[in-house]
Amino acid sequence: MTGPQGSAPGAASAAASSLPRGYALRPMQPRDLDAVHALETVLFPEDAWPRHMFDEELAHPTRAYWVLTRNGEIVAYAGMMCIPPVADVQTIAVAAAHEGRGLGSTLLRVLHEAAVRGGATEMMLEVRADNPRAQALYRRFGYEHIHSRAHYYGPGLHALIMRCALVPPGPQERSADGRTIHEHR
C-alpha cells in the first residue's frame, strides 16, 4: 500500500476543484508542522495536540494529512488514519477567519476520497458534543451518531462517535456534498 494519500499526482483533485478562488490544497509536509501546530493551539486551546504528535502522525504509513493554504499561509488542515475497511478522521481544522467558505467540506471530501483509494468502506470520527457546527457538517455527509464517550476530551467534555458508509466513485450521481444520490423508482 502506498499510504492513504496515494501516489498519483492530483489524486485529491476532485475535492480540490470545489475550493474557493485563491486557496490551494496539498499534502502536509514536515516543514508545515510549526504552522499547523500554531493553528492547532489557537483553535483547540484546551486540548491541542502536542507538536510531537503531528510529527508521529505524519510519519505513520496509515495516516494521511493535507493543508489548505491561501497566499502561502496554512489556513486549514485535516488528517485521517486508514486501516481498511475502516478509516478514521483524526482532525479537521479551519482558521476562524476562513470559516464559512466550504473549506471543512472540501477537506472532508479529500479524506473520503483518500479513504476509498486506501480500501476503506466506512469512516469513523469523534466530535465534541458541544460542537454543533461540526456535527452539522458531518451529518450533511451522511454521518450518524452511533455512540457517546463521556469525558473523552476532559472532565465534562463528551464526544459523539459518528460513522459514515463510503461509496467508491463510479457511475453513481453525487450531490454537492459528495454523497451518492440514489435513484428511487
SEVOBA-237320 format. One record per residue (C-alpha): z, x, y; residue number from 1; residue in three letters. Coordinates in nm, 4 decimals, always signed. Layout:
N
R          w          u          v   pos   code
R          Z          X          Y   NUM    ALA
...
END
This chain:
185
R          w          u          v   pos   code
R    +0.0000    +0.0000    +0.0000     1    MET
R    -0.0890    +0.1353    +0.3428     2    THR
R    +0.2032    -0.0481    +0.5009     3    GLY
R    +0.2085    -0.3895    +0.6583     4    PRO
R    +0.0289    -0.2757    +0.9727     5    GLN
R    -0.2776    -0.1995    +0.7640     6    GLY
R    -0.5148    +0.0835    +0.8310     7    SER
R    -0.8122    -0.1000    +0.9750     8    ALA
R    -0.8648    -0.0341    +1.3451     9    PRO
R    -0.8165    -0.3540    +1.5402    10    GLY
R    -0.6528    -0.5212    +1.2404    11    ALA
R    -0.4491    -0.7426    +1.4710    12    ALA
R    -0.7463    -0.8246    +1.6939    13    SER
R    -0.7463    -1.1976    +1.6154    14    ALA
R    -0.3998    -1.2371    +1.7657    15    ALA
R    -0.4666    -0.9875    +2.0445    16    ALA
R    -0.7641    -1.1922    +2.1612    17    SER
R    -0.5196    -1.4548    +2.2908    18    SER
R    -0.3427    -1.2115    +2.5255    19    LEU
R    -0.3485    -1.2841    +2.8975    20    PRO
R    -0.5657    -1.0517    +3.1054    21    ARG
R    -0.4091    -0.7122    +3.1683    22    GLY
R    -0.1958    -0.6969    +2.8535    23    TYR
R    -0.2636    -0.4649    +2.5603    24    ALA
R    -0.1331    -0.4698    +2.2038    25    LEU
R    -0.0860    -0.1594    +1.9916    26    ARG
R    +0.1295    -0.0319    +1.7054    27    PRO
R    +0.4657    +0.1032    +1.8186    28    MET
R    +0.4806    +0.4842    +1.8201    29    GLN
R    +0.7800    +0.7219    +1.8192    30    PRO
R    +0.7064    +0.8043    +2.1850    31    ARG
R    +0.7747    +0.4350    +2.2684    32    ASP
R    +1.1282    +0.4239    +2.1350    33    LEU
R    +1.3146    +0.5208    +2.4531    34    ASP
R    +1.1381    +0.2432    +2.6475    35    ALA
R    +1.1799    -0.0054    +2.3620    36    VAL
R    +1.5500    +0.0720    +2.3332    37    HIS
R    +1.5960    +0.0386    +2.7097    38    ALA
R    +1.4343    -0.3067    +2.6972    39    LEU
R    +1.6425    -0.3967    +2.3907    40    GLU
R    +1.9683    -0.3225    +2.5756    41    THR
R    +1.8615    -0.5394    +2.8706    42    VAL
R    +1.7503    -0.8325    +2.6549    43    LEU
R    +2.0285    -0.8176    +2.3952    44    PHE
R    +2.3269    -0.6625    +2.5756    45    PRO
R    +2.5852    -0.7903    +2.3260    46    GLU
R    +2.4049    -0.6998    +2.0060    47    ASP
R    +2.1354    -0.4438    +2.0884    48    ALA
R    +2.0246    -0.2217    +1.8049    49    TRP
R    +2.1285    +0.1425    +1.8433    50    PRO
R    +1.8392    +0.3781    +1.9196    51    ARG
R    +1.8544    +0.5407    +1.5745    52    HIS
R    +1.7831    +0.2034    +1.4082    53    MET
R    +1.4439    +0.1915    +1.5792    54    PHE
R    +1.3720    +0.5448    +1.4533    55    ASP
R    +1.4637    +0.4406    +1.0995    56    GLU
R    +1.2683    +0.1148    +1.1144    57    GLU
R    +0.9549    +0.2822    +1.2466    58    LEU
R    +0.9681    +0.5467    +0.9723    59    ALA
R    +1.0131    +0.2989    +0.6872    60    HIS
R    +0.6936    +0.2185    +0.4907    61    PRO
R    +0.7768    -0.1514    +0.4527    62    THR
R    +0.8215    -0.2007    +0.8283    63    ARG
R    +0.5614    -0.2613    +1.0974    64    ALA
R    +0.6194    -0.2751    +1.4731    65    TYR
R    +0.3982    -0.3430    +1.7751    66    TRP
R    +0.4347    -0.3222    +2.1510    67    VAL
R    +0.2671    -0.5145    +2.4294    68    LEU
R    +0.2006    -0.3199    +2.7467    69    THR
R    +0.0940    -0.4057    +3.0974    70    ARG
R    -0.0197    -0.1201    +3.3206    71    ASN
R    +0.1184    +0.1239    +3.0641    72    GLY
R    +0.4686    -0.0283    +3.0667    73    GLU
R    +0.6143    -0.1774    +2.7487    74    ILE
R    +0.6961    -0.5409    +2.8259    75    VAL
R    +0.7405    -0.6813    +2.4743    76    ALA
R    +0.7743    -0.5698    +2.1150    77    TYR
R    +0.8048    -0.7126    +1.7665    78    ALA
R    +0.8616    -0.5902    +1.4159    79    GLY
R    +0.8809    -0.7040    +1.0580    80    MET
R    +0.9663    -0.5996    +0.7068    81    MET
R    +0.7153    -0.6848    +0.4338    82    CYS
R    +0.8120    -0.6702    +0.0675    83    ILE
R    +0.5744    -0.9166    -0.0995    84    PRO
R    +0.5894    -1.2008    -0.1495    85    PRO
R    +0.8337    -1.2255    +0.1433    86    VAL
R    +0.8154    -1.0811    +0.4929    87    ALA
R    +1.0978    -1.0951    +0.7454    88    ASP
R    +1.0788    -1.0976    +1.1244    89    VAL
R    +1.3111    -0.8168    +1.2313    90    GLN
R    +1.2759    -0.8708    +1.6058    91    THR
R    +1.0650    -1.0250    +1.8793    92    ILE
R    +1.1493    -0.9463    +2.2406    93    ALA
R    +0.9741    -1.0194    +2.5704    94    VAL
R    +1.0909    -0.8904    +2.9100    95    ALA
R    +1.2150    -1.1778    +3.1274    96    ALA
R    +0.9507    -1.1128    +3.3955    97    ALA
R    +0.6775    -1.1687    +3.1345    98    HIS
R    +0.8138    -1.4803    +2.9615    99    GLU
R    +0.6099    -1.7995    +2.9574   100    GLY
R    +0.2737    -1.6255    +2.9117   101    ARG
R    +0.2381    -1.6677    +2.5364   102    GLY
R    +0.3413    -1.3116    +2.4538   103    LEU
R    +0.6015    -1.4206    +2.1987   104    GLY
R    +0.3429    -1.6427    +2.0297   105    SER
R    +0.0937    -1.3577    +2.0213   106    THR
R    +0.3476    -1.1222    +1.8670   107    LEU
R    +0.4455    -1.3790    +1.6054   108    LEU
R    +0.0773    -1.4266    +1.5143   109    ARG
R    +0.0446    -1.0474    +1.4818   110    VAL
R    +0.3414    -1.0429    +1.2437   111    LEU
R    +0.1967    -1.3298    +1.0396   112    HIS
R    -0.1453    -1.1626    +1.0124   113    GLU
R    +0.0089    -0.8318    +0.9053   114    ALA
R    +0.2370    -1.0033    +0.6547   115    ALA
R    -0.0587    -1.1799    +0.4921   116    VAL
R    -0.2525    -0.8499    +0.4814   117    ARG
R    +0.0540    -0.6936    +0.3195   118    GLY
R    +0.0628    -0.9602    +0.0474   119    GLY
R    +0.3369    -1.1902    +0.1773   120    ALA
R    +0.3169    -1.5641    +0.1219   121    THR
R    +0.6187    -1.6574    +0.3311   122    GLU
R    +0.8027    -1.5279    +0.6363   123    MET
R    +1.1771    -1.5481    +0.6960   124    MET
R    +1.3833    -1.4847    +1.0074   125    LEU
R    +1.7253    -1.5152    +1.1615   126    GLU
R    +1.7623    -1.6599    +1.5108   127    VAL
R    +2.0700    -1.7178    +1.7202   128    ARG
R    +2.1918    -2.0757    +1.7025   129    ALA
R    +2.2344    -2.0673    +2.0825   130    ASP
R    +1.8689    -1.9696    +2.1471   131    ASN
R    +1.6754    -2.2990    +2.1599   132    PRO
R    +1.3725    -2.1380    +2.3245   133    ARG
R    +1.3147    -1.9014    +2.0318   134    ALA
R    +1.3856    -2.1796    +1.7831   135    GLN
R    +1.1189    -2.3968    +1.9500   136    ALA
R    +0.8649    -2.1127    +1.9219   137    LEU
R    +0.9364    -2.0726    +1.5526   138    TYR
R    +0.9152    -2.4477    +1.4879   139    ARG
R    +0.5724    -2.4582    +1.6564   140    ARG
R    +0.4612    -2.2060    +1.3954   141    PHE
R    +0.5922    -2.4178    +1.1091   142    GLY
R    +0.9313    -2.2558    +1.0518   143    TYR
R    +1.2008    -2.4744    +0.9024   144    GLU
R    +1.5767    -2.4250    +0.9235   145    HIS
R    +1.6917    -2.3595    +0.5666   146    ILE
R    +2.0428    -2.2189    +0.6074   147    HIS
R    +2.3018    -2.1071    +0.8630   148    SER
R    +2.5147    -1.7935    +0.8760   149    ARG
R    +2.8430    -1.8196    +1.0614   150    ALA
R    +2.9334    -1.5268    +1.2870   151    HIS
R    +2.6130    -1.3368    +1.1935   152    TYR
R    +2.5748    -1.1960    +1.5454   153    TYR
R    +2.9500    -1.1604    +1.6019   154    GLY
R    +3.2530    -1.3881    +1.6401   155    PRO
R    +3.1309    -1.7379    +1.7283   156    GLY
R    +2.7651    -1.6264    +1.7336   157    LEU
R    +2.5917    -1.8033    +1.4481   158    HIS
R    +2.2429    -1.7577    +1.3030   159    ALA
R    +1.9918    -2.0073    +1.1738   160    LEU
R    +1.7857    -1.8846    +0.8799   161    ILE
R    +1.4285    -2.0117    +0.9048   162    MET
R    +1.1301    -1.9912    +0.6705   163    ARG
R    +0.7558    -2.0454    +0.7079   164    CYS
R    +0.4807    -2.0525    +0.4447   165    ALA
R    +0.1986    -1.8141    +0.5306   166    LEU
R    -0.1599    -1.9163    +0.4697   167    VAL
R    -0.4168    -1.6395    +0.4292   168    PRO
R    -0.7028    -1.6563    +0.6783   169    PRO
R    -1.0118    -1.8163    +0.5401   170    GLY
R    -1.2255    -2.1207    +0.5890   171    PRO
R    -0.9294    -2.3340    +0.6995   172    GLN
R    -0.9271    -2.4546    +1.0570   173    GLU
R    -0.6482    -2.3147    +1.2716   174    ARG
R    -0.4557    -2.4741    +1.5550   175    SER
R    -0.3947    -2.2819    +1.8780   176    ALA
R    -0.0587    -2.1580    +1.7481   177    ASP
R    -0.2075    -2.0168    +1.4275   178    GLY
R    -0.1047    -2.2872    +1.1792   179    ARG
R    -0.3527    -2.4316    +0.9342   180    THR
R    -0.4888    -2.7737    +1.0194   181    ILE
R    -0.5053    -2.9818    +0.7035   182    HIS
R    -0.7694    -3.2488    +0.6856   183    GLU
R    -0.6318    -3.5921    +0.5973   184    HIS
R    -0.8630    -3.8265    +0.4066   185    ARG
END
